[in-house]
Amino acid sequence: MRWAICRQASVSPIALVQRPQGRIRPALLASTAIALALLAAPLSFAADECGTGATVTCTSAGNPYASGIAYDSVPDLTLIVESGAAIATVSPGTDGIFITSSGSVDLTMQQGSSISTSGDDADGIELIYSSAPVSINSSATITTQGSRASGIYAAYNSAEVSVGSAGAITTWGDDAHAIYLGANYGSVSVDSAGAIITYGPSASGVRVNAIHETGISITHSGAIATSETSAHGIYVLGVDWPANVPGADVSITTAEGSAIAISEFNANGIRINNNGTTIRDVTLDLAGVIQ
């Protein structure tokens, strides 16, 4: 194991621990659970809301996109949400944008666009099960209200995942992380430059659940504020890392002028939590304020 700390923030409550906390959203695997899911009322996603093809653009003409925007099992997709487009879902549990793909995905949310959702598991952006590289670049304002309703959620993808967020993200609810990446089979990177606020227990600003990831890079240059217990600023959870031998490096950088503020019990500005015997090399390059 090797820890390298290049610079240290002015205040730095940082936890490097071995006991795992939190969970990954479980998949419904049992036949009983599947049967129950089929009996439940279906979510009212709008399929191919912005048209079809390899490149599609969503404009303000479709406002308020009350049923969300969904592209399910599509091949390579470039999706652009233009400035002025306002996605405001009305059915509880409906994501703002939902994408699964058999190819690569490049999603761009332009500055001046917005997403708001309500209800449990209603993510602002959910991108899952892609078999090729995934890129999310968001300058949108994203607001969610509900448990496990993350601002940006990317999981179960089979290749590299890159998330850049320059817009404001606000979440209200338990386990409602602003940016969440988990169980992706490749390297993952997060560049967080916007203002993040979470209101809810175990709702972290940036969280990576590192089950199969082959490399983790997080850069923070904005502001993160959490307000409840176990709500960390940046949280890397190494669930079952020995399954990914020899593991991969973890790099976390906080830039000059950045800020991370936590205010409740059992919350850390930066928390790296490993469970297992294969501990990855970790590099921390910290500036700004962590308190």
C-alpha positions in Angstrom: 0.0 0.0 0.0 1.3 3.5 -0.8 -0.2 6.8 0.2 1.1 9.9 -1.5 -0.1 13.3 -0.3 1.3 16.1 -2.4 -0.4 19.1 -0.8 -2.8 19.5 2.0 -5.8 21.8 2.3 -6.0 24.4 5.1 -8.4 22.1 7.1 -8.7 18.5 6.1 -10.9 16.0 8.0 -9.9 13.0 5.9 -10.7 9.4 6.7 -8.8 6.4 5.3 -10.6 3.4 6.8 -11.2 -0.3 6.3 -14.9 -0.7 7.3 -17.3 -0.4 4.4 -20.5 1.7 4.6 -23.4 2.4 2.3 -24.6 0.2 -0.5 -25.1 -0.2 -4.2 -28.6 0.0 -5.6 -29.5 -3.7 -5.7 -30.6 -5.4 -8.9 -33.8 -7.4 -8.9 -32.5 -10.9 -9.4 -35.0 -13.2 -7.7 -38.0 -14.3 -9.8 -40.4 -13.1 -7.1 -38.9 -9.6 -7.2 -39.2 -9.6 -11.0 -42.8 -10.6 -10.8 -43.5 -7.9 -8.4 -41.8 -5.4 -10.6 -43.9 -6.4 -13.6 -47.0 -5.9 -11.6 -46.0 -2.4 -10.5 -47.1 0.7 -12.5 -44.6 1.4 -15.3 -42.6 4.5 -15.3 -43.7 6.9 -18.0 -40.5 7.6 -19.8 -40.8 9.3 -23.2 -38.9 7.0 -25.6 -36.6 8.7 -28.2 -38.2 12.0 -27.1 -35.7 14.1 -29.2 -35.7 12.0 -32.3 -33.8 9.1 -33.6 -30.3 8.6 -35.1 -26.7 8.6 -33.9 -26.9 12.3 -32.9 -30.0 13.9 -31.4 -30.6 17.3 -30.0 -33.2 18.3 -27.3 -34.4 21.9 -27.5 -36.7 24.1 -25.5 -39.5 23.3 -27.9 -40.0 20.1 -25.9 -40.4 21.7 -22.6 -41.2 20.6 -19.9 -40.3 17.1 -21.0 -42.7 16.0 -18.2 -42.1 12.3 -18.9 -38.4 12.7 -19.1 -36.1 11.7 -22.0 -35.3 8.1 -22.5 -33.1 6.2 -25.0 -33.2 2.5 -24.2 -30.8 -0.1 -25.8 -29.7 2.2 -28.5 -26.4 1.9 -30.4 -23.8 4.7 -30.3 -25.5 7.9 -29.2 -24.6 11.6 -29.0 -27.3 13.5 -27.1 -27.1 17.3 -26.8 -29.5 19.1 -24.5 -29.5 22.8 -25.5 -29.6 25.9 -23.4 -33.2 26.7 -22.5 -34.3 23.0 -22.4 -36.0 22.4 -19.1 -36.7 18.8 -18.1 -39.2 18.6 -15.2 -40.7 15.1 -14.6 -44.0 14.8 -12.9 -44.4 11.1 -12.3 -42.7 10.0 -9.0 -39.6 8.0 -9.6 -39.1 9.1 -13.2 -35.6 10.0 -14.2 -34.9 13.3 -16.1 -32.7 11.5 -18.6 -32.4 7.7 -18.9 -30.0 6.0 -21.3 -28.9 2.4 -21.9 -26.8 1.6 -24.9 -25.1 -1.2 -26.7 -22.4 1.3 -27.8 -20.8 4.5 -26.7 -22.7 7.5 -25.2 -21.7 11.1 -25.3 -24.2 13.3 -23.3 -23.8 17.1 -23.2 -26.1 19.3 -21.1 -25.5 22.9 -22.1 -25.3 25.8 -19.7 -28.9 27.2 -19.3 -30.5 23.7 -19.4 -32.1 22.2 -16.3 -33.5 19.0 -14.8 -35.8 18.5 -11.8 -37.3 15.2 -10.6 -39.3 14.0 -7.6 -39.7 10.7 -5.9 -37.5 7.9 -4.8 -34.9 6.6 -7.3 -35.6 9.5 -9.7 -32.1 10.5 -10.9 -31.5 13.6 -12.8 -29.3 11.7 -15.3 -29.1 7.9 -15.2 -26.8 6.2 -17.7 -26.4 2.4 -17.3 -25.4 -0.8 -19.1 -23.4 0.8 -21.9 -20.9 -1.5 -23.5 -18.5 1.2 -24.8 -17.0 4.4 -23.3 -19.4 6.9 -21.7 -19.0 10.6 -21.4 -21.3 13.0 -19.5 -20.6 16.7 -19.7 -23.2 18.7 -17.8 -23.4 22.4 -17.2 -27.1 22.0 -16.3 -28.8 22.9 -13.1 -30.0 19.6 -11.6 -32.4 19.2 -8.6 -33.8 15.9 -7.2 -36.2 15.2 -4.3 -36.3 11.6 -3.1 -34.3 8.8 -1.6 -31.6 7.4 -3.8 -32.3 10.1 -6.3 -28.8 11.2 -7.5 -28.1 14.2 -9.6 -25.9 12.1 -12.0 -25.9 8.3 -11.8 -23.6 6.1 -14.0 -23.3 2.4 -13.2 -22.9 -1.1 -14.6 -21.1 0.2 -17.7 -18.5 -2.0 -19.4 -15.9 0.6 -20.4 -14.5 4.0 -19.4 -16.8 6.5 -17.7 -16.1 10.2 -17.7 -18.3 12.7 -15.8 -17.8 16.4 -16.0 -20.1 18.7 -14.0 -20.0 22.4 -14.0 -23.6 23.2 -13.1 -25.3 23.3 -9.7 -26.6 20.0 -8.3 -28.9 19.9 -5.3 -30.4 16.7 -3.9 -32.9 16.2 -1.1 -33.2 12.6 0.3 -31.4 9.7 1.9 -28.6 8.2 -0.2 -29.2 10.9 -2.8 -25.7 11.7 -4.0 -24.9 14.6 -6.3 -22.7 12.4 -8.5 -22.6 8.6 -8.2 -20.5 6.1 -10.1 -20.6 2.4 -9.3 -19.8 -1.1 -10.6 -18.3 0.2 -13.9 -15.9 -2.2 -15.6 -13.2 0.3 -16.6 -11.5 3.5 -15.5 -13.7 6.3 -14.1 -13.1 10.0 -13.9 -15.0 12.8 -12.3 -14.4 16.5 -12.8 -16.6 18.5 -10.4 -16.5 22.2 -10.9 -20.0 23.4 -9.9 -21.8 24.0 -6.7 -23.1 20.8 -5.0 -25.5 20.7 -2.0 -27.0 17.6 -0.5 -29.8 17.4 2.1 -30.1 13.9 3.4 -28.3 11.2 5.4 -25.6 9.3 3.5 -26.0 11.7 0.6 -22.4 12.5 -0.5 -21.3 15.1 -3.0 -19.2 12.7 -5.1 -19.3 9.0 -4.5 -17.6 6.1 -6.3 -18.4 2.6 -5.4 -15.3 0.8 -6.7 -16.1 -2.8 -7.3 -14.6 -3.4 -10.7 -13.1 -0.1 -11.6 -9.6 -0.2 -13.0 -8.7 3.4 -12.1 -10.3 6.2 -10.3 -9.6 9.9 -10.8 -11.6 12.7 -9.1 -10.9 16.4 -9.5 -12.8 19.0 -7.5 -12.6 22.7 -8.2 -16.1 23.9 -7.1 -18.0 23.8 -3.8 -19.5 20.8 -2.0 -21.7 21.2 1.0 -23.5 18.3 2.8 -25.8 18.6 5.8 -26.6 15.2 7.3 -25.0 12.3 9.0 -22.6 10.1 6.9 -22.8 12.5 4.1 -19.2 12.9 2.9 -17.9 15.5 0.5 -16.0 12.9 -1.6 -16.4 9.2 -0.9 -14.6 6.3 -2.5 -15.9 3.0 -1.2 -13.8 0.0 -2.1 -16.3 -2.8 -2.0 -14.7 -6.2 -2.7 -11.5 -4.8 -4.1 -9.8 -8.1 -4.0 -12.0 -9.3 -6.8 -10.3 -6.7 -9.0 -6.7 -7.8 -8.5 -4.3 -6.1 -8.8 -6.6 -3.1 -8.3 -6.0 0.3 -9.6 -4.8 3.8 -8.5 -7.0 6.3 -6.8 -6.2 9.9 -7.4 -8.1 12.8 -5.8 -7.3 16.4 -6.5 -8.9 19.5 -4.9 -8.0 22.8 -6.6 -7.1 26.1 -5.1 -10.3 28.0 -4.4 -12.4 24.9 -4.0 -14.4 24.1 -0.9 -15.8 21.1 0.9 -18.0 21.7 3.9 -19.6 18.9 6.0 -21.6 19.6 9.2 -22.9 16.4 10.8 -21.8 13.3 12.7 -19.8 10.6 10.9 -19.2 12.8 7.8 -15.8 13.4 6.3 -14.6 15.9 3.7 -12.8 13.1 1.9 -13.4 9.5 2.9 -11.6 6.5 1.3 -12.9 3.2 2.7 -11.4 -0.2 1.8 -12.7 -3.7 2.5 -10.3 -6.4 1.6 -6.6 -7.2 1.3 -5.8 -5.5 -2.0 -5.4 -1.8 -1.2 -4.8 0.4 -4.2 -2.2 3.2 -4.4 -3.8 6.5 -3.4 -2.6 9.9 -4.3 -4.1 13.0 -2.7 -3.3 16.5 -4.0 -5.2 18.8 -1.8 -5.7 22.5 -1.9 -8.7 24.8 -1.1 -10.7 24.4 2.1 -12.0 21.2 3.6 -14.0 21.6 6.9 
